[in-house]
Structures are given as C-alpha cells and as structure tokens.
Amino acid sequence: MLPLIFLTSAAINNNLGPDPAVRLARETGEWSMRLLLLTLAMSPLKQLTRSSQWLQYRRILGLLTFFYACAHLAIYCLFILALEWNQLRVEILERPYITVGFFAWLILLPLALTSTRSWQRRLGRRWSRLHQWVYLSTFLSLMHLIWQIRSDISEALVYTFLFLLLMSFRREKLFSSFTYFRRRGD
C-alpha cells in the first residue's frame, strides 16, 4: 500500500506535476502492472527455491493488483472523463488501447471475486482454469501500455521481457490448457 500512501501524500501536497490526473492514472496503472507481474512470479519462485512459501503471497498480490487496476480505472473515469459515461463508452469503442485495458480489467474482475477459498472449493477444477485467464489479462495490460506510449518504450520493454520470462516457466501448463480447449471444441 506504500505507493498509494506516497501518491496520496503527493496529491495533498500538490506535488503531482502540471497534470495531476494523468500522473495519478499513469502511476496507478504502472503499479497495477508491477503487482500483476509480481503475482505471476510467485509460482516460478516456488519452482526455483523449492519452497511453497511464495504461494501464500499470491492471493494478496493479486487482490492488490486488482485494487490498483480499479484505482486506475476510477481515476480515469473521475478525473479525466469527469464521469461522462457516454464518453467512456466512446473511448472504449474508438481507442484500441482503452479497449484492451478495459478488457484486461474485466478479466481481473471475476478473478478477484473468486479469489477466496470458498470459491476455490465451489468451482473445483474450473477455478484453476478460470484463474489462468490472468495470462491474457497481463498480455492485454501490456498492449494497453505499449499502445499509449509516445516516446520512451524502455519500461514497457522491461515489463514485456519479464512477462515472457515468467511465461517460460509455464510452457507446459499453457500448452495443456490450449489442448484442453482445442479438444473441447472438436
């Protein structure tokens, strides 16, 4: 929660720069991306260290990711669009980077809602399949970030590299998911 505390302090002290709304939206979006990648890093850390202690942080990191994604969307709607809901609809339909960002958020929504143990028991094996959608959400989040960059893409490239690195640990799991969906479609 430290990034939120620092952002709140900067806002109170009027230290967000010439366009505070854009800075708040950018910062919350970047923290959402960082936390999403950190969440995905828990399983590879378990594999590398042979310790399952990392998995105890995955749920809270995922929920923090969703929190910052919600803050990002709320700041965009409140401060940039001034709660003009019709304008939000136009933005989602006409700007590809907004479209993919919104779909990334929509994917995170059921993941956050079903993150409890009771939902895990209720959904059984389907819970794991549902939560594999986090990979698509991460990909869409990266597209959202890359499409809106005007000049320096270095940070987006670092995030993309980290995502690809983390996905390399999941090759077999992803391929088994793909064949599962392909078999179901036959």
C-alpha positions as protocol buffer text, in pm:
chain_id: "A"
residue {
  index: 1
  type: MET
  ca { x: 0 y: 0 z: 0 }
}
residue {
  index: 2
  type: LEU
  ca { x: 306 y: 228 z: 11 }
}
residue {
  index: 3
  type: PRO
  ca { x: 258 y: 355 z: -346 }
}
residue {
  index: 4
  type: LEU
  ca { x: -95 y: 465 z: -256 }
}
residue {
  index: 5
  type: ILE
  ca { x: 34 y: 645 z: 55 }
}
residue {
  index: 6
  type: PHE
  ca { x: 301 y: 825 z: -150 }
}
residue {
  index: 7
  type: LEU
  ca { x: 51 y: 921 z: -422 }
}
residue {
  index: 8
  type: THR
  ca { x: -198 y: 1047 z: -163 }
}
residue {
  index: 9
  type: SER
  ca { x: 75 y: 1249 z: 7 }
}
residue {
  index: 10
  type: ALA
  ca { x: 187 y: 1395 z: -325 }
}
residue {
  index: 11
  type: ALA
  ca { x: -173 y: 1486 z: -410 }
}
residue {
  index: 12
  type: ILE
  ca { x: -232 y: 1652 z: -71 }
}
residue {
  index: 13
  type: ASN
  ca { x: 92 y: 1850 z: -108 }
}
residue {
  index: 14
  type: ASN
  ca { x: 14 y: 1938 z: -470 }
}
residue {
  index: 15
  type: ASN
  ca { x: 330 y: 1759 z: -595 }
}
residue {
  index: 16
  type: LEU
  ca { x: 184 y: 1565 z: -888 }
}
residue {
  index: 17
  type: GLY
  ca { x: 307 y: 1799 z: -1159 }
}
residue {
  index: 18
  type: PRO
  ca { x: 121 y: 2005 z: -1416 }
}
residue {
  index: 19
  type: ASP
  ca { x: -143 y: 1737 z: -1491 }
}
residue {
  index: 20
  type: PRO
  ca { x: -221 y: 1555 z: -1165 }
}
residue {
  index: 21
  type: ALA
  ca { x: -498 y: 1338 z: -1312 }
}
residue {
  index: 22
  type: VAL
  ca { x: -272 y: 1197 z: -1583 }
}
residue {
  index: 23
  type: ARG
  ca { x: 6 y: 1136 z: -1329 }
}
residue {
  index: 24
  type: LEU
  ca { x: -232 y: 955 z: -1090 }
}
residue {
  index: 25
  type: ALA
  ca { x: -372 y: 743 z: -1374 }
}
residue {
  index: 26
  type: ARG
  ca { x: -24 y: 658 z: -1500 }
}
residue {
  index: 27
  type: GLU
  ca { x: 113 y: 572 z: -1155 }
}
residue {
  index: 28
  type: THR
  ca { x: -179 y: 351 z: -1054 }
}
residue {
  index: 29
  type: GLY
  ca { x: -165 y: 175 z: -1392 }
}
residue {
  index: 30
  type: GLU
  ca { x: 208 y: 113 z: -1359 }
}
residue {
  index: 31
  type: TRP
  ca { x: 167 y: -21 z: -1005 }
}
residue {
  index: 32
  type: SER
  ca { x: -108 y: -249 z: -1125 }
}
residue {
  index: 33
  type: MET
  ca { x: 128 y: -382 z: -1394 }
}
residue {
  index: 34
  type: ARG
  ca { x: 416 y: -427 z: -1149 }
}
residue {
  index: 35
  type: LEU
  ca { x: 197 y: -610 z: -898 }
}
residue {
  index: 36
  type: LEU
  ca { x: 49 y: -828 z: -1172 }
}
residue {
  index: 37
  type: LEU
  ca { x: 398 y: -938 z: -1278 }
}
residue {
  index: 38
  type: LEU
  ca { x: 496 y: -991 z: -915 }
}
residue {
  index: 39
  type: THR
  ca { x: 186 y: -1207 z: -870 }
}
residue {
  index: 40
  type: LEU
  ca { x: 287 y: -1416 z: -1171 }
}
residue {
  index: 41
  type: ALA
  ca { x: 638 y: -1450 z: -1026 }
}
residue {
  index: 42
  type: MET
  ca { x: 522 y: -1647 z: -722 }
}
residue {
  index: 43
  type: SER
  ca { x: 497 y: -1987 z: -898 }
}
residue {
  index: 44
  type: PRO
  ca { x: 839 y: -1958 z: -1068 }
}
residue {
  index: 45
  type: LEU
  ca { x: 988 y: -1852 z: -734 }
}
residue {
  index: 46
  type: LYS
  ca { x: 837 y: -2164 z: -581 }
}
residue {
  index: 47
  type: GLN
  ca { x: 999 y: -2374 z: -856 }
}
residue {
  index: 48
  type: LEU
  ca { x: 1338 y: -2204 z: -828 }
}
residue {
  index: 49
  type: THR
  ca { x: 1362 y: -2207 z: -448 }
}
residue {
  index: 50
  type: ARG
  ca { x: 1172 y: -2535 z: -396 }
}
residue {
  index: 51
  type: SER
  ca { x: 975 y: -2356 z: -127 }
}
residue {
  index: 52
  type: SER
  ca { x: 599 y: -2313 z: -134 }
}
residue {
  index: 53
  type: GLN
  ca { x: 612 y: -2013 z: 100 }
}
residue {
  index: 54
  type: TRP
  ca { x: 589 y: -1784 z: -205 }
}
residue {
  index: 55
  type: LEU
  ca { x: 238 y: -1905 z: -283 }
}
residue {
  index: 56
  type: GLN
  ca { x: 99 y: -1757 z: 38 }
}
residue {
  index: 57
  type: TYR
  ca { x: 158 y: -1409 z: -110 }
}
residue {
  index: 58
  type: ARG
  ca { x: -6 y: -1475 z: -446 }
}
residue {
  index: 59
  type: ARG
  ca { x: -366 y: -1404 z: -342 }
}
residue {
  index: 60
  type: ILE
  ca { x: -291 y: -1074 z: -167 }
}
residue {
  index: 61
  type: LEU
  ca { x: -71 y: -961 z: -455 }
}
residue {
  index: 62
  type: GLY
  ca { x: -349 y: -1047 z: -699 }
}
residue {
  index: 63
  type: LEU
  ca { x: -601 y: -851 z: -492 }
}
residue {
  index: 64
  type: LEU
  ca { x: -362 y: -555 z: -470 }
}
residue {
  index: 65
  type: THR
  ca { x: -323 y: -575 z: -847 }
}
residue {
  index: 66
  type: PHE
  ca { x: -699 y: -554 z: -885 }
}
residue {
  index: 67
  type: PHE
  ca { x: -716 y: -268 z: -633 }
}
residue {
  index: 68
  type: TYR
  ca { x: -465 y: -61 z: -833 }
}
residue {
  index: 69
  type: ALA
  ca { x: -639 y: -152 z: -1159 }
}
residue {
  index: 70
  type: CYS
  ca { x: -967 y: -30 z: -1009 }
}
residue {
  index: 71
  type: ALA
  ca { x: -797 y: 287 z: -886 }
}
residue {
  index: 72
  type: HIS
  ca { x: -654 y: 337 z: -1237 }
}
residue {
  index: 73
  type: LEU
  ca { x: -997 y: 299 z: -1397 }
}
residue {
  index: 74
  type: ALA
  ca { x: -1167 y: 515 z: -1132 }
}
residue {
  index: 75
  type: ILE
  ca { x: -914 y: 796 z: -1171 }
}
residue {
  index: 76
  type: TYR
  ca { x: -955 y: 783 z: -1547 }
}
residue {
  index: 77
  type: CYS
  ca { x: -1336 y: 795 z: -1521 }
}
residue {
  index: 78
  type: LEU
  ca { x: -1349 y: 1054 z: -1244 }
}
residue {
  index: 79
  type: PHE
  ca { x: -1071 y: 1299 z: -1322 }
}
residue {
  index: 80
  type: ILE
  ca { x: -1008 y: 1258 z: -1694 }
}
residue {
  index: 81
  type: LEU
  ca { x: -1358 y: 1184 z: -1823 }
}
residue {
  index: 82
  type: ALA
  ca { x: -1538 y: 1374 z: -1541 }
}
residue {
  index: 83
  type: LEU
  ca { x: -1784 y: 1084 z: -1504 }
}
residue {
  index: 84
  type: GLU
  ca { x: -1915 y: 1131 z: -1859 }
}
residue {
  index: 85
  type: TRP
  ca { x: -2033 y: 771 z: -1904 }
}
residue {
  index: 86
  type: ASN
  ca { x: -2121 y: 823 z: -2268 }
}
residue {
  index: 87
  type: GLN
  ca { x: -1765 y: 943 z: -2327 }
}
residue {
  index: 88
  type: LEU
  ca { x: -1634 y: 627 z: -2158 }
}
residue {
  index: 89
  type: ARG
  ca { x: -1837 y: 417 z: -2400 }
}
residue {
  index: 90
  type: VAL
  ca { x: -1696 y: 619 z: -2693 }
}
residue {
  index: 91
  type: GLU
  ca { x: -1340 y: 584 z: -2561 }
}
residue {
  index: 92
  type: ILE
  ca { x: -1377 y: 206 z: -2520 }
}
residue {
  index: 93
  type: LEU
  ca { x: -1518 y: 167 z: -2871 }
}
residue {
  index: 94
  type: GLU
  ca { x: -1285 y: 404 z: -3056 }
}
residue {
  index: 95
  type: ARG
  ca { x: -946 y: 382 z: -2884 }
}
residue {
  index: 96
  type: PRO
  ca { x: -782 y: 39 z: -2906 }
}
residue {
  index: 97
  type: TYR
  ca { x: -556 y: 96 z: -2606 }
}
residue {
  index: 98
  type: ILE
  ca { x: -860 y: 183 z: -2392 }
}
residue {
  index: 99
  type: THR
  ca { x: -1046 y: -120 z: -2530 }
}
residue {
  index: 100
  type: VAL
  ca { x: -772 y: -368 z: -2437 }
}
residue {
  index: 101
  type: GLY
  ca { x: -716 y: -201 z: -2100 }
}
residue {
  index: 102
  type: PHE
  ca { x: -1085 y: -229 z: -2021 }
}
residue {
  index: 103
  type: PHE
  ca { x: -1091 y: -597 z: -2124 }
}
residue {
  index: 104
  type: ALA
  ca { x: -784 y: -660 z: -1906 }
}
residue {
  index: 105
  type: TRP
  ca { x: -976 y: -509 z: -1613 }
}
residue {
  index: 106
  type: LEU
  ca { x: -1288 y: -711 z: -1698 }
}
residue {
  index: 107
  type: ILE
  ca { x: -1081 y: -1030 z: -1683 }
}
residue {
  index: 108
  type: LEU
  ca { x: -937 y: -934 z: -1345 }
}
residue {
  index: 109
  type: LEU
  ca { x: -1285 y: -873 z: -1201 }
}
residue {
  index: 110
  type: PRO
  ca { x: -1400 y: -1239 z: -1179 }
}
residue {
  index: 111
  type: LEU
  ca { x: -1050 y: -1343 z: -1070 }
}
residue {
  index: 112
  type: ALA
  ca { x: -1069 y: -1105 z: -774 }
}
residue {
  index: 113
  type: LEU
  ca { x: -1426 y: -1204 z: -693 }
}
residue {
  index: 114
  type: THR
  ca { x: -1339 y: -1576 z: -691 }
}
residue {
  index: 115
  type: SER
  ca { x: -1009 y: -1549 z: -505 }
}
residue {
  index: 116
  type: THR
  ca { x: -1143 y: -1685 z: -177 }
}
residue {
  index: 117
  type: ARG
  ca { x: -1106 y: -2042 z: -59 }
}
residue {
  index: 118
  type: SER
  ca { x: -1483 y: -2089 z: -62 }
}
residue {
  index: 119
  type: TRP
  ca { x: -1495 y: -2001 z: -432 }
}
residue {
  index: 120
  type: GLN
  ca { x: -1199 y: -2229 z: -492 }
}
residue {
  index: 121
  type: ARG
  ca { x: -1391 y: -2518 z: -332 }
}
residue {
  index: 122
  type: ARG
  ca { x: -1715 y: -2424 z: -509 }
}
residue {
  index: 123
  type: LEU
  ca { x: -1555 y: -2413 z: -855 }
}
residue {
  index: 124
  type: GLY
  ca { x: -1322 y: -2712 z: -809 }
}
residue {
  index: 125
  type: ARG
  ca { x: -1101 y: -2771 z: -1113 }
}
residue {
  index: 126
  type: ARG
  ca { x: -1278 y: -2491 z: -1300 }
}
residue {
  index: 127
  type: TRP
  ca { x: -1127 y: -2243 z: -1053 }
}
residue {
  index: 128
  type: SER
  ca { x: -777 y: -2315 z: -1182 }
}
residue {
  index: 129
  type: ARG
  ca { x: -893 y: -2282 z: -1545 }
}
residue {
  index: 130
  type: LEU
  ca { x: -1062 y: -1952 z: -1465 }
}
residue {
  index: 131
  type: HIS
  ca { x: -754 y: -1813 z: -1296 }
}
residue {
  index: 132
  type: GLN
  ca { x: -537 y: -1898 z: -1596 }
}
residue {
  index: 133
  type: TRP
  ca { x: -709 y: -1602 z: -1764 }
}
residue {
  index: 134
  type: VAL
  ca { x: -463 y: -1386 z: -1570 }
}
residue {
  index: 135
  type: TYR
  ca { x: -215 y: -1453 z: -1853 }
}
residue {
  index: 136
  type: LEU
  ca { x: -448 y: -1297 z: -2109 }
}
residue {
  index: 137
  type: SER
  ca { x: -514 y: -1005 z: -1875 }
}
residue {
  index: 138
  type: THR
  ca { x: -140 y: -946 z: -1843 }
}
residue {
  index: 139
  type: PHE
  ca { x: -93 y: -960 z: -2220 }
}
residue {
  index: 140
  type: LEU
  ca { x: -379 y: -712 z: -2270 }
}
residue {
  index: 141
  type: SER
  ca { x: -235 y: -487 z: -1998 }
}
residue {
  index: 142
  type: LEU
  ca { x: 98 y: -484 z: -2180 }
}
residue {
  index: 143
  type: MET
  ca { x: -78 y: -396 z: -2506 }
}
residue {
  index: 144
  type: HIS
  ca { x: -265 y: -117 z: -2323 }
}
residue {
  index: 145
  type: LEU
  ca { x: 66 y: 22 z: -2200 }
}
residue {
  index: 146
  type: ILE
  ca { x: 258 y: -12 z: -2527 }
}
residue {
  index: 147
  type: TRP
  ca { x: -15 y: 140 z: -2748 }
}
residue {
  index: 148
  type: GLN
  ca { x: -29 y: 459 z: -2548 }
}
residue {
  index: 149
  type: ILE
  ca { x: 345 y: 523 z: -2526 }
}
residue {
  index: 150
  type: ARG
  ca { x: 453 y: 827 z: -2723 }
}
residue {
  index: 151
  type: SER
  ca { x: 831 y: 817 z: -2687 }
}
residue {
  index: 152
  type: ASP
  ca { x: 1031 y: 608 z: -2438 }
}
residue {
  index: 153
  type: ILE
  ca { x: 928 y: 242 z: -2455 }
}
residue {
  index: 154
  type: SER
  ca { x: 1206 y: 111 z: -2231 }
}
residue {
  index: 155
  type: GLU
  ca { x: 984 y: 49 z: -1926 }
}
residue {
  index: 156
  type: ALA
  ca { x: 724 y: -130 z: -2139 }
}
residue {
  index: 157
  type: LEU
  ca { x: 1000 y: -346 z: -2288 }
}
residue {
  index: 158
  type: VAL
  ca { x: 1120 y: -440 z: -1939 }
}
residue {
  index: 159
  type: TYR
  ca { x: 765 y: -541 z: -1842 }
}
residue {
  index: 160
  type: THR
  ca { x: 728 y: -738 z: -2166 }
}
residue {
  index: 161
  type: PHE
  ca { x: 1059 y: -916 z: -2110 }
}
residue {
  index: 162
  type: LEU
  ca { x: 960 y: -1004 z: -1752 }
}
residue {
  index: 163
  type: PHE
  ca { x: 623 y: -1135 z: -1870 }
}
residue {
  index: 164
  type: LEU
  ca { x: 788 y: -1354 z: -2136 }
}
residue {
  index: 165
  type: LEU
  ca { x: 1040 y: -1478 z: -1881 }
}
residue {
  index: 166
  type: LEU
  ca { x: 764 y: -1564 z: -1634 }
}
residue {
  index: 167
  type: MET
  ca { x: 564 y: -1734 z: -1908 }
}
residue {
  index: 168
  type: SER
  ca { x: 863 y: -1951 z: -1999 }
}
residue {
  index: 169
  type: PHE
  ca { x: 815 y: -2123 z: -1661 }
}
residue {
  index: 170
  type: ARG
  ca { x: 458 y: -2208 z: -1758 }
}
residue {
  index: 171
  type: ARG
  ca { x: 510 y: -2355 z: -2106 }
}
residue {
  index: 172
  type: GLU
  ca { x: 373 y: -2699 z: -2025 }
}
residue {
  index: 173
  type: LYS
  ca { x: 76 y: -2567 z: -1829 }
}
residue {
  index: 174
  type: LEU
  ca { x: -19 y: -2330 z: -2110 }
}
residue {
  index: 175
  type: PHE
  ca { x: 9 y: -2596 z: -2379 }
}
residue {
  index: 176
  type: SER
  ca { x: -203 y: -2837 z: -2176 }
}
residue {
  index: 177
  type: SER
  ca { x: -467 y: -2562 z: -2136 }
}
residue {
  index: 178
  type: PHE
  ca { x: -461 y: -2496 z: -2510 }
}
residue {
  index: 179
  type: THR
  ca { x: -508 y: -2863 z: -2596 }
}
residue {
  index: 180
  type: TYR
  ca { x: -789 y: -2883 z: -2338 }
}
residue {
  index: 181
  type: PHE
  ca { x: -978 y: -2603 z: -2512 }
}
residue {
  index: 182
  type: ARG
  ca { x: -898 y: -2743 z: -2856 }
}
residue {
  index: 183
  type: ARG
  ca { x: -1029 y: -3088 z: -2758 }
}
residue {
  index: 184
  type: ARG
  ca { x: -1346 y: -2934 z: -2614 }
}
residue {
  index: 185
  type: GLY
  ca { x: -1404 y: -2754 z: -2944 }
}
residue {
  index: 186
  type: ASP
  ca { x: -1366 y: -3070 z: -3158 }
}
